[in-house]
Amino acid sequence: MGLMYEEFSPDQTWTTQARTVTEADVATFCGVSGDYNPLHSDEEYCRGTPFGTRIAHGPLGMSMAIGLMSQLNLINGTAMGLLNLNWDFKGPVKIGDTVHARVRPSALRPTRAGNGIVTLHFEVVNQHGAVVQDGTATLMMKARATAA
């Protein structure tokens, strides 16, 4: 079971395990999203871009970071809903890059209904130590008073 609202504090930071972005990840995301932009699907086209090769979809990197955070069991079974995402894409994520996330609570507030709102700040970091994405996910979390 994940953390309850009261168990989050701004002085916490978690680092996820790392994950390498694969050809299959990008191809699957093209299919799931319907986004076959040549930046993601056409190697020949990409040779003429500043990236020189295909790049992963920005939302794919974001989704991987949220999934890696979920594997830490911070919100499993205690998140009641995703309320907001606010994300910045700072650099490319290429096939073969290995990324991990640093996650910390950046805002906490109780609700009138007895639950809590937790905003988690994410930094998505590649194998070179560069922050390639950062953003926040705001979640409604169960609180102890409503855990029944």
N, C-alpha and C positions, 0 to 999 in steps of 0.2 A: 504494500500500500504506500502511496506517495505521502508527501508532507501535507500536514494541515496548515491552514492559513497562519496560525500562531507560531508555527515552526520556521517560518521564513524571517530573515533579518537582513538588513542592508550590509552587514559586515561579512556575509557569506559569499564565497566564490567557488564554483565548481568548474573543473576542466573535464571535458568528455574524452572518451577514447577517440582515436583518429580513424578516418575512413578514406580510402582511395576512390576517386571518382572514375568510373569505368565507362567504356563504350556502351555497355548494356544499360547503364544508368541513363545516359543521355538519350539513347534510342528509345528506351521505355518512356522517358518523360516526354519526348516528341509525340509518341503515340497517345499517352494519357491526356496530354494538354492540347494536342492538335497543333502545336507550334513547331512547324518544320522550317523555321527561318534558316536560311543557309548558314548563318553564324553557328548553328548547332548541327546541321545535317549535311553540309557540302564542303568536304575537305579542299577540293580544288578552288572553290570560291574563297575560302578562308586564307589560302596562301597569299592572296592579294590584300588582306586586311592587316591592320597593325598587330593583330594577335598571331598571325602566321599559321594558325591551326584552328580547328573548331573549339568553341568554348561551351561550357555547360550553361543552361538557362539560369538566370539569376534566381528565380524561385526554386530551382532544384537545389542550389546551395543552401538557401534558406530552409527548405524542407529537410535537408540532411542535418542541418544544425539542430532543428527542433527534434528530429528523430533521435539524434545522438544524445540530446538532453533527456529525452524520454527514457532512454536506456539507463539513465542514472536513477530511475524510479523516484523522481522528484514530484511528479504530478499524476502518476498512474492511479486511477481510482479516486483521486481527490479533486481533480480539475472538473469543474462543472460546465465550463464553456470558455471558448476563446472569444474575447471581446474586441481585440484590436491587434493589428500588426502595423509596425512602422519600421521600414527597412531601408538601408542605404547599401548600394552596390559600389564598392570602392576599387575593385580590380577584377580581372578575369579569373575564372576557375576553369582550368583546362582538364581535358581527359588525361588521367595519370597523376593529377595533383592529389595530395593527401591533405585533408582538412580535419580540424577539430574545432570545438567551440569552447569559449569561456563564458560562463553564465553567472549572473549575480542579480539578486533582487534590487531593483532601483526605486521602487515605490510600493508602499503597502497602505491599504486603507480598509477599514471594516465597512460593511454595508448595513443598511437599516434592517435588512432581512436576516442578519446574523451570520452571514458568510463573510468572505474577504476578497478584496481585489489585490492581486499581486502582478506587478509589472516586472518582467524578467528582461534584463539587458543581455544581449548576445554579441560576442565578437567571433566571427568565423576566421580562423587563422590557417594559412597554408603551410606547407612543409618548409618554407623559407622564413617563417615567422611573421609574414606580412598579414595584416588584417585586410581581408578581401571583401568582407561584408560586416555590417553591424546593424543592430536594430533592437526593437523591443517587441515583446509579446505580452499582452495584458490578458490575464485569466481571472475568471471567477473561481475561487477555491472554497472547498468545504472548510468550515471552522469547527472547532471542538463542540460548540454548543449545538451544531446542526448535524453532527456526525452520525446520528442514529439511523 
